[in-house]
Amino acid sequence: MSSSLVESPRTFGDMMRMPVRFYKTIGEDIYAHRSTNELTSLLLKIYLYAGFINFNLLVCGELVFFYKSIQDFETVRLAIAVAPCIGFSLVADFKQLTMAVYKKTLIQLLDELEEMHPKTLLAQKAYKMADFERTMKRVISIFTFLCLAYTTTFTLYPAVKATVKYNFLGYETFDRNFGFLIWFPYDATSRNWVYWITYWDIAHGAYLAGIAFLCADLLLVVVITQLCMHFSYISGRLEAHPCDPDQDEENLSFLCSMIKYHDKCLTLCEHVNNMYSFSLLLNFLMASMQICFIAFQVTESTIEVILIYCIFLMTSMVQVFLVCYYGDALIAASERVGDAAYNQNWFQCSKRYCIMLKLMIMRSQKPAMIRPPTFPPISLVTYMKVISMSFQFFALLKTTYYRD
């Protein structure tokens, strides 16, 4: 058989490929500490910082536009239109800031997961890695498509529309519009070259925001997939262990190794919680407001605007669901360890073995989870809470708008 047809083991780098590659397109190199080319690392860092300076200047322009719009009731609709974009931008900014603050923790987490990653085909089959990876890839593909579709649609639609009208429909002027409502300290549409420089400047800022928003969640998906895989492996090993009463030393040795393995997984979960808890709190609060404002736009606009904002609405709802789904999966996977331990034939084993097993079961009753401040642990229940908050904000906004 040809060597090219022989199945090769999947590395941890294969699972990390999507977030690593997308991050590099905005200058963020997760594995910069491993780089041997200092010049490349420096250029990427300069590109990243320049991009975020430009992006935050655009966010300031959105905030000024929002402030000016709410001064007059006639322009309040414009403020409502720009609000979801401001929320998205601030969340993207905060996610990138969180990654920067916890860079050492992130590197340590990824290095330890890579060390724990099963290296051989036989081991990967025992871990059922293919099943976990298949689900992960589907989720990543769907969310990546939606996130990039949102930023691309908002960015390119005005130019495409103006080009079609000018070149194919016989309009006499080329409409110099932007996809995002931003205040500029100069006339950005006065001249053709000023317009296009500003246009592509906004396009880069939108892409950077989309990637910063997307990749933080892709990292979370990859990490939680790995942790769920390890918890599932521990559960399987515990359930399959024969607990032969005549081999007490082997039983104790096996259980000690499982306890250490379980403890390491729980420690890594705490790293994930420390990194993501506060940023996800902001994410959920902003998502509630975003969904509310987007829904208002969808119910009060033309078909053209509705189609654009529907992509934004789907992206926001899928992103919240994705995070909650994986938070729920992490809780369930860690709880199953205790069930698997109890399902052993422990009543045949020594007293010492039973005491150790009891402690492991007790520890698993406090499952691994991500706990945002003031919010319940992230799970599918959290998703329902976010959607409920969004509907309450939406009802309040509709009532206030029509009353005025």
N, C-alpha and C positions, 0 to 999 in steps of 0.2 A: 504494500500500500504506500502511496506517495506520502512523504512527510508533511506536505502541505495540507493533507486531509486529516491528519492526526489532531484530535482535539487538544488544545493547550489550556492550562489553568488560567482563570481570570484573576488578574491582579487587583489590588486595591486601587491602583492608579486608573484602571479601566472604569471602575465605578465612579471615580472622581473626575473623569474626563470632561463632562459637560460644564460643571461649575468652574473648573480650572481654566478651560479654554475661553469661556465667556468672560470671566473676570479679567483675563489678560487683554481682551479687546478694549478695556477701559484703563489699562495700566496697572491693575491689581494682580500681583503675583503671589499666590498663596505659599508657594514653595521657594520664595526668594532666598531663604536661608540656605538652600541647597545649591543655589546657582553658582557657577564658577566664572561667569562672565559679569564682572562688576559694572562694565559700561552699559550693558543691556539692562541690568537691574536699575541703574541710575536713570537711564532714559525712560524706562517704564514708570518710575516713581515721579519724575518731572511731568510726564504725560498725565498721570493720575491726579496730581495736585493741581495742574493747570485746568484739567477738565472739571474738577470739583469747584474751583474758584469761579470758572465761567458759569457752571450750573447754579451755584448759589446766588450769583448776580441775577440770573434769570428768575430764580425763586423770589428774590427781593422785588423784581419787577412785577411778578404776579401778585405779591402782597400789596404793593402800591396800587395796582389796578383794582384789586378787591376793595381796598379802603376807599378809593375814589368812587367806586360803583355804588357802595352802600350809602353814600351821602344823599342820593336822590332816588326816590321811589321808581322813577322811570328807568333807571339803570340797575335796579336790584337784580333783575333776571341775569344780567351779565355777571354779577357777583356770585350768584348761585351756579352759573356755568363754570366759572374759574375755580370755585371752592374744591371740587373733587381733585383737580390737578394739583392744587396746593397741598391737599392732604397726601396725595400719592408722593409728591416731591419731598415733603417733610419726612415721611416714613422711609423713603429710599435714603435720604440723608442720614437719618438716625441709624438705620441698619448698617450703613457703611462706617459710621462713627463707632458703633458697637464692635464691628469687626476689627477696627483699628485699636480700640481700647483693650480688647481681649485677644490680641494677636498671639501673644505667647501661649495663652490657654488653648487657643484654636490649634496652634502648631503642635502642642503637647497632645491634645486630643487626637488629632489626625495621625500623629506618629504612633501612638499607642494602638489605635485601631488598625493601622497598617501592620504593626507587629503581631496583633492577634488574628489578622486575616488568614484563613486557611490557604495554604500554599500549594497543595497538591490536588489533583483531580479527585482522588479518593476522599480526601478530607472535605472538599467542597461539596461532594455528593452527600456526605454525612451531615453537613450543615444545611443541606437543601438550598444552597446558595442560588442556584438557577431560578428557583421559584421567586425568591425575594428580589433578585435582580430584574426579572421579567416585569413584575408589578411596578418596581421603582422606575424602570425605563418608560413604561406607559404613562405614569403620572408625570414624570419630568417632561416628556414630549408634549403632552396636552397643555401643561401650565406654561412651558416655554413658548409654544405657539400662540397662546392667548396673550401673554404678556408682550411679546414682540409685535403681535398684530395690533394691540392697542396703541403702542408708541408709534408704529409705522403708519397706522391709519390717521392718527391725529397730526403727524408730522407731514406726510406726503399728500394728503387729500387736497388741501388748498392749491398746491402747485399743479397737481394733475388736473383738477377741475378747471383752473384758469387756463392751462395749456390746451385742453380739449375745446373750451369755449373760444379761445383766440385762434387756434390753428384749424379747427374742423367745423366750428359752428358759425364762423364769420363775425365774431364780436370784434369791435374796433379797438378796444383797449384790453390790456392784460391786467387782470385783477391782482393787485399785490397784497394778498392776505396771508396771515399766519395761522397755523393750526392751534396755537395757544394764545390766550388773552394775556398780554404782557405790556406793562407800561415801559416806555423807553425815554430816556432824557433827550432824545433827538428824533427827528422825523425818519423813521425806518423805511418809509415807502416813497421818499422824495425822489430818489434816483434808482435806476436799475441795479447798479453795482452795490449800492448800500443795502438795497432790499435783499439781494441774493447772499451777501455776506452775513447779514443778520439771520436770514432764513436757515442757512446751513449751520450757523452758530447755535440756533435753537434746536435744530435737528440733532446735533451732537449732544446737547444737554439732555434732550428727551431720551436718546439712546442710553446715555450714561445712567440716567435715573432708572430706566427700565432694567438695565443689567444689574445695578446695585440692588434694586428691589427683588429681582428674580433670583440672583445667585445666592443671596443670604438664605432664601427658602430652599434652594436646591441643595445647599450644604446641609441644611437641617434634615432634608429628606434622606440624603445619603447616609448621614450619621445615624439617624434613628433606624433606618433599614438595617444597618450593620448591628446596632445594639439589639434590635428585635431578633435578628438571626442568631446572635450569641445566646440570648435568653431562651430561644426556642431549642437551641442545641443542648443547653443545660437541662431543660425540661425533658428532652428526649433521652439524654443519658441517665438521668435520675430514674425515669420510668422503666428503662430497659435494664437497669442494674439488677442482677439476680438476688442480691442480699443473702448469699449462702451463709448460714449460721456457723459453719465449720471454718470459715475464712474471715475471721473477725479483723485481722490486721489488714487484709486486702480491702475489706469494706471501709475501715476507718481511713485508710490511705486514699481511697477513691472519694469518700465524702469530703475529706480535707481539701483535696484538689478542686472539687466542685464549689466548696464554700469560698475558696480564694478566688476562683474564676468569677463566681457570682458577685463577690465583693468588689472586684475590679470593674465589672460592668456597671454596678451601682455608682461607683466613684466617677466613672466617665459620664454617667447620666447627670450627676451633680454638676460636672463641668458644663454640660449642655444647658442645664437649668440656669446656671450663673450667667452664661453668655446671652441667652435668649429671653429670659423671663421679662425684663423691663422693656426690651424692644418690642416684644409681642404684645405687651399691655398697650403700648402706644399704637401698635399696628391694629389691634382690635377696636380701640376707641376711634381711630381715624377711619377704619373700614366702616364702622357704623355710620359715621357722618358722610363718607363717600357714597355708600349705597343709598343713603337718604337723598343726597343732592342729585345723584345720577338718576334715581327713580323719578325725581321731580322733573328733571330735564326730559326724560323719556315720555312723561305724561303730558308735557306742556309744549313740545316742540314740533317742528316739521319732520316728515319722514326721513329726510336727509340727515338731520341731526340725530334722530332716534337711532338710526342704523349705526352711526359712529359711537354713540354713548352706550348702545347695547353691548358692544364689544368690551367697553370699559366696565360695565356692570357685571358681565360674565367673568371677567378677569378678577374683579374684586371678590366676588362670591366664591369662585373656585379657589382663590388664594387662601381665604379664610377656612374653607372646607378642607383644603389640603393640609394645612397646619393642624387643624383639629383632628382630622382623620389619623395623622401620624402620632399625635399626642395620645389619642385613644388606643392606637396599636401598641405604643410603648407601655402604657398602663396594663393592658391585657396580657402582653408577652411576659412582663415581669411578675404579674400575679400567678401566671400558670406555673411558675417555678415551684411555688408552695403547694399547688395541687399535685404536681408531679412527684414531689417529695413525699406527700402523704399517701400517694398511690403505691408506694413501694411495699414490699413485704417486711416492713420494719419490725413487726411484732416478733419476728424470728431472730432479730439481731440482739447484740449486747446492750446493756443499759447505757453505756457510754455513747454508743452509736445513736441510740434513740434520743439522748439528750442533745447531741450535736444536730441531729435532724430536726428536732423540735425548735431549736434556736434558728435554724435556717428557714423553717416554715413561718416562725414569728416575724423574722426580718422581711420575708416576701409579702407579708400582709400590709406592709407600708410600701406600696408599689413605686417604681421609678416614674417620675412625671415632671412636666414643666409647669411651674407655678408662678404665673404673673402676679405682682402685688395687687391686692384687693379683688382679684379675679379667682374663680374656682380653677382647679387644675385643668389644663387644656385637654379637652375631649370633645366628643360630638355634642355633649350637653352645652359646651361653650359656644359651639356654632349656633345652636338654637338661641342662645342668649344674645349673640351679636345680631342675628337677624331680627330678633324681637326689639332690640334697641333701635335698629335701623328703621323699623316700621313706626315706632313711637316718635322718632325724630321727624320722619316723613309726614306723619299725621299732624304734628305740631307745626311744621313748616307750611303745609297746605292751609291749615286753619289761619295762621298768622298772615300769610300772603294775601288771601282772599278777604280777610277782615279789614286789612289796610286798603 
